Amino acid sequence: MSGALAGRVAVVTGATRGIGWAIAERFVAEGATVVATGRRGDAPRPAGCSYVSVDLDDDSSTADFLAELGRLQPDILVNNAGVNKVSPFTEIARADFDRIQRVNIQAPFLFCQAVVPGMRRKKWGRIVNISSIWGKLGKEFRASYAASKFALAGMTSSLAAEVAKDGILANCVSPGPIETEMTRKNLTPPMLAELLQLVPAGRLGRAEEVAALVAWLAGPENTFVAGQNIAIDGGMTRV
């Protein structure tokens, strides 16, 4: 198959809907061999992808997937899977905080550790970790989530400092308000209208727009971008 990513093996976590789905679809269109993950074994998945079920909140399931990463030796890793729970700061349950950190930062950390040796041997690799504008700005009632996403950006920066010389470029992408099923589920029309007032572009972003940025960062045209946390948010974090 032809395409910018022909011959590359890509792993995209959390690819059963939304941004992860769009990224996996874009990679397939670019010619990559794509392995998509989701938590449920019976979850839908993008056409053209193979699929692995993994529960990032379960140590045994995560360990099994680490072994799978060792077998796959991917050229591209996109850590997109994540969870959130909105709570006032003083009411955050320890179990909820720990679960969010396990899924949003511990799992990406372990997966990055697993793929870097193979990328070093090939002297080429691309890692894109999906953060959030709430990992740049912070947001009330989202302390657990923001903590995990700020941590993800910091980890990515440190990782890039170690591996860029080996031909491995690691970056974060931080989406702002994106048109997804989850966005429409979590925001009432008045809440959405209020949010859009903060977005200079005046609209929600599209998952396909995020996927296009991720595909560029993961592809051969990116030869010098490393260690960045790039917001794709219609200007929201700059005003």
C-alpha positions in Angstrom: 0.0 0.0 0.0 1.3 3.5 -0.8 1.1 6.5 1.5 3.3 8.5 3.8 3.2 5.8 6.5 3.5 2.7 4.2 5.6 0.0 5.9 5.1 1.5 9.3 3.4 -0.3 12.2 1.4 2.1 14.4 -0.3 1.4 17.7 -3.2 3.7 18.8 -4.7 3.3 22.2 -8.3 4.3 22.9 -9.2 4.0 19.3 -12.8 2.8 19.6 -14.3 6.3 19.3 -13.6 10.0 19.0 -10.1 11.3 18.5 -8.5 7.9 18.7 -10.8 6.5 16.0 -10.0 9.4 13.7 -6.2 8.9 14.3 -6.4 5.2 13.5 -8.5 5.9 10.4 -6.0 8.5 9.2 -3.0 6.1 9.8 -4.8 3.4 7.7 -5.4 5.9 4.9 -1.7 6.8 5.0 -0.8 3.2 4.5 0.3 2.1 8.0 -0.4 -1.2 9.6 -2.5 -0.1 12.6 -3.2 -1.9 15.9 -6.1 -0.2 17.7 -7.0 -0.8 21.3 -10.0 -0.4 23.4 -11.2 -1.6 26.8 -14.0 -3.9 25.6 -13.5 -7.0 23.5 -16.7 -6.4 21.5 -16.1 -2.7 20.9 -16.3 -1.3 17.4 -13.0 -0.4 15.7 -12.0 1.5 12.6 -11.9 -0.5 9.3 -8.6 -1.8 8.3 -7.2 -2.0 11.9 -6.4 -5.1 13.9 -7.6 -4.8 17.5 -6.4 -5.7 21.0 -8.6 -5.4 24.1 -6.7 -3.9 27.1 -8.0 -2.5 30.4 -5.4 0.1 31.4 -6.8 0.1 35.0 -5.9 -3.6 35.4 -2.3 -4.6 36.0 -2.6 -8.0 34.4 -4.3 -6.7 31.3 -1.7 -3.9 31.0 1.1 -6.5 31.4 -0.3 -8.6 28.6 -0.4 -5.6 26.4 3.2 -4.7 27.2 4.2 -8.2 26.0 2.2 -7.5 22.8 4.0 -4.3 22.3 7.3 -6.2 22.6 6.1 -8.6 19.8 4.8 -5.8 17.6 7.8 -3.5 17.8 5.8 -0.5 16.5 7.4 2.4 14.6 4.6 4.7 15.9 2.9 4.9 19.3 0.0 7.1 20.0 -1.1 7.1 23.7 -4.7 8.4 23.3 -6.7 6.4 25.9 -7.7 8.4 28.9 -10.4 8.7 31.6 -11.8 11.6 33.6 -14.1 12.2 36.5 -15.3 15.7 37.4 -15.3 16.4 41.2 -14.7 19.3 43.6 -11.1 19.2 44.8 -12.0 18.3 48.4 -14.4 15.6 47.4 -12.0 13.6 45.1 -11.9 10.0 46.2 -8.5 8.5 46.5 -9.5 5.6 44.3 -10.7 7.9 41.5 -7.5 9.9 41.6 -5.4 6.8 41.5 -7.4 5.3 38.6 -7.0 8.4 36.5 -3.3 8.4 37.1 -3.0 4.7 36.2 -4.8 5.1 32.9 -3.7 8.6 31.9 0.0 8.7 32.9 1.2 5.3 34.2 0.1 3.3 31.2 1.6 5.7 28.6 4.8 5.7 30.7 5.0 1.9 30.6 4.1 1.8 26.9 6.8 4.4 26.0 9.3 2.3 27.9 8.3 -0.8 26.0 8.6 0.7 22.5 11.7 2.8 22.8 14.3 0.0 22.6 12.9 -1.3 19.3 12.7 2.2 17.9 16.4 2.8 18.9 17.4 -0.4 17.1 15.7 0.9 14.0 17.0 4.5 14.6 13.5 5.7 13.8 10.3 6.2 15.9 7.5 8.5 16.6 5.6 8.9 19.9 2.6 11.1 20.2 0.9 11.4 23.6 -2.6 13.0 23.6 -2.8 15.4 26.5 -5.4 18.2 26.8 -5.7 21.9 27.1 -6.6 21.1 30.7 -3.0 19.9 30.9 -1.9 23.4 29.9 -4.5 25.6 31.7 -6.0 23.6 34.5 -9.7 23.7 35.1 -12.0 23.7 38.2 -13.3 20.3 39.3 -10.7 18.5 37.1 -7.7 18.3 39.4 -7.2 14.6 38.9 -7.4 14.9 35.1 -5.3 18.0 34.9 -2.6 16.4 37.2 -2.4 13.5 34.8 -2.2 15.6 31.7 0.4 18.0 33.0 2.4 15.0 34.0 2.0 13.5 30.5 3.5 16.6 29.0 6.4 16.7 31.4 7.1 13.0 30.8 7.1 13.5 27.1 9.4 16.5 27.2 11.9 14.5 29.3 11.6 11.5 27.0 12.2 13.6 23.9 15.4 15.0 25.5 16.8 11.5 25.8 15.7 9.9 22.6 15.7 12.5 19.8 19.4 11.8 19.1 18.3 8.2 18.3 15.8 9.3 15.6 12.8 9.0 17.9 10.6 12.1 18.1 8.2 12.3 21.0 5.6 15.0 21.3 2.3 15.8 23.0 -0.8 17.1 21.3 -3.4 18.9 23.5 -6.8 19.1 22.0 -9.3 21.8 23.0 -13.0 21.5 22.6 -13.5 18.8 19.9 -16.8 17.6 18.3 -17.1 14.1 19.8 -19.9 12.0 21.3 -18.4 12.6 24.7 -18.4 16.4 24.3 -22.0 16.4 23.4 -22.8 14.0 26.2 -21.0 16.0 28.9 -22.0 19.6 27.9 -25.5 21.0 27.8 -26.2 23.5 25.1 -25.8 26.5 27.5 -22.5 25.0 28.7 -21.3 24.5 25.1 -22.3 28.1 24.1 -20.4 29.5 27.1 -17.3 27.4 26.2 -17.3 28.5 22.6 -17.2 32.1 23.7 -13.6 31.3 24.8 -12.6 29.9 21.4 -11.4 32.5 19.0 -12.3 30.2 16.0 -15.9 30.2 17.3 -16.5 26.5 16.8 -15.7 23.0 18.1 -12.7 21.3 16.4 -13.1 18.1 14.5 -11.5 14.8 15.4 -10.2 14.6 11.9 -8.3 17.9 12.4 -6.5 16.4 15.4 -5.8 13.3 13.5 -4.2 15.3 10.7 -1.8 17.0 13.1 -0.9 13.6 14.8 -0.3 12.0 11.4 2.1 14.8 10.5 4.0 14.5 13.7 4.1 10.7 13.3 5.2 10.8 9.6 8.3 11.3 7.6 7.8 15.0 7.1 8.4 15.6 10.8 12.2 15.5 11.1 12.9 18.1 13.8 9.8 18.6 16.1 10.5 17.0 19.4 9.5 17.5 23.0 6.6 19.9 22.2 3.1 20.2 23.7 1.1 21.5 20.8 -2.4 22.8 21.4 -5.0 22.3 18.7 -7.8 24.5 20.2 -8.9 27.2 17.8 -6.7 29.7 19.8 -8.3 29.1 23.1 -5.1 28.8 25.2 -3.5 31.9 23.6 -6.1 34.6 24.5 
